[in-house]
C-alpha cells in the first residue's frame, strides 16, 4: 500500500469543497431568481385583476347611469306628450272627447311621446 501525503490529499479536498460551495451558491442564486420571478408574476396578475375589476365597475356605473338617463327621458317624454295632448284638446272641439278620454286615463299620443323621447336622448347623448 502506498501512503498518501497530506499535500496530495489537500488539493482534491480543496477542489471538492470549492465545487460544493460554488454549486450551493449557484443553486441559491437560481432559487432566489425563480422566487423573484414568481413574486413579480403574482404582483402582475393581482394588478391585472384590480384593473379588470375597476373597468368592470366603470362599465356597470356607466350602464346604470345610462339606464337612469333613459328612464328620465322616458318620464319627461311622457309628461311632455300629456301636456301637448291637453293643449290640443283645448284647441280642437272635434277631437275633444277622444283627447279627454286619453287625458282622464293619463295617456298620451305615441307619436308625441316618440318625438320627445328622441329629443331627450339626443340632448343626453344617448341617441341610438
TAJO-V558734 format. One record per run of one state. SS is the DSSP state (A for helix, B for strand, O for the rest). FROM is the first residue (numbers start at 1). LEN is the number of residues. Records with the same first field share a line. If there is no record, write none. Layout:
SS=FROM-LEN + FROM-LEN
This chain:
O=1-5 + 92-4 + 105-5 + 125-4
A=6-86 + 96-9 + 110-15
